[in-house]
Amino acid sequence: MTKKFLAGIFAVLAVYIIGAWGFSAVSGFGKIENLSLVYSGILATLNIIAAYFLIKISINKGRKEFGKIFITGMVIRLFLMLLFIFIILKNCPVDNFVFIISLFILYFIYQIWEVVFLNSNFKMEK
């Protein structure tokens, strides 16, 4: 389970890095825009790693217990993401637009990976 999930994370992150590097080169991004891409990549990746640990903790529980842990963890992760977004936007030299757009794109892709991974690897009892 761990190897497959991490392989998916690294694959998504590799595509993100290559895409961000290419887009940065074509668009003529400066240091601040590139830092925005890096910070958003780190934040979204830490979020999906936290999701992995929540899944690992809750997967062997019953259906109701899994749901409670998973949804509670998702809400906590969302609020922590908002907190870190606020901290980064206020205290770090980032381009707000580039940071938010790249974070949204990577977050969305990671969420798709999380759903695909859960659907393909775990069968819950009815």
C-alpha positions in Angstrom: 0.0 0.0 0.0 2.7 2.5 1.0 4.8 2.0 -2.2 1.9 2.4 -4.5 0.6 5.5 -2.8 4.0 7.1 -2.6 4.7 6.2 -6.2 1.6 8.1 -7.2 2.6 11.1 -5.2 6.0 11.1 -6.8 4.6 10.7 -10.2 2.2 13.6 -9.7 5.0 15.7 -8.2 7.3 14.9 -11.1 4.7 16.0 -13.6 4.1 19.2 -11.6 7.8 20.0 -11.4 8.4 19.4 -15.1 5.2 21.4 -16.0 6.1 24.2 -13.6 9.6 24.4 -14.9 8.5 24.5 -18.5 5.7 27.1 -17.8 8.2 29.2 -15.8 10.7 29.1 -18.6 8.1 30.0 -21.3 6.5 32.7 -19.2 9.7 34.3 -18.0 8.9 33.9 -14.3 11.3 35.6 -11.9 12.4 34.5 -8.4 9.1 35.4 -6.7 6.9 33.5 -9.1 9.2 30.4 -8.9 9.1 30.6 -5.1 5.3 30.6 -5.4 5.5 27.4 -7.4 7.8 25.8 -4.8 5.7 26.8 -1.8 2.5 25.5 -3.4 4.1 22.2 -4.3 5.4 21.7 -0.7 2.1 22.6 0.9 0.0 20.4 -1.4 2.4 17.5 -1.0 2.5 17.7 2.8 -1.3 17.7 2.7 -1.5 14.5 0.7 1.1 12.9 2.9 -1.1 13.8 5.9 -4.1 12.2 4.1 -2.0 9.0 3.6 -1.4 8.8 7.3 -5.0 9.3 8.1 -6.0 6.6 5.7 -3.4 4.3 7.2 -4.7 4.9 10.7 -8.4 4.5 9.9 -8.5 1.8 7.1 -8.6 -1.2 9.4 -11.4 0.3 11.5 -15.1 -0.4 10.8 -17.0 1.6 8.2 -18.4 4.1 10.5 -15.2 4.7 12.4 -13.3 5.0 9.1 -15.8 7.7 7.9 -15.5 9.7 11.2 -11.7 9.6 11.2 -11.4 10.3 7.5 -13.9 13.2 7.3 -12.6 14.8 10.6 -9.1 14.5 9.2 -10.2 16.1 6.0 -11.7 19.0 7.7 -8.6 19.5 9.9 -6.4 19.3 6.9 -8.5 21.9 5.1 -8.3 24.3 8.0 -4.5 23.7 8.4 -4.1 24.4 4.6 -6.0 27.6 5.0 -3.9 28.6 7.9 -0.6 27.9 6.0 -1.9 29.7 2.9 -2.6 32.7 5.1 0.8 32.5 6.7 2.6 32.1 3.4 0.7 34.9 1.7 1.4 37.3 4.6 5.0 36.4 5.4 6.7 35.1 2.3 7.7 36.8 -1.0 5.2 35.1 -3.3 3.1 36.1 -6.3 -0.4 35.6 -4.8 -2.0 34.6 -8.1 0.7 32.1 -9.1 0.7 30.6 -5.6 -3.0 30.1 -5.4 -3.5 28.8 -8.9 -0.6 26.3 -8.7 -1.8 25.2 -5.3 -5.3 24.7 -6.5 -4.1 22.7 -9.5 -1.8 20.4 -7.5 -4.4 20.0 -4.7 -7.0 19.0 -7.2 -4.8 16.5 -8.9 -3.7 15.0 -5.5 -7.4 14.7 -4.4 -8.1 12.8 -7.6 -5.2 10.5 -6.8 -6.5 10.0 -3.3 -9.9 9.0 -4.5 -8.6 6.7 -7.2 -6.2 5.1 -4.7 -9.0 4.5 -2.1 -11.4 3.1 -4.7 -8.9 0.7 -6.2 -7.2 -0.6 -3.0 -9.8 -0.9 -0.3 -13.1 -2.7 -0.2 -15.2 -1.8 2.8 -17.7 -4.2 4.3 -21.3 -3.3 3.8 
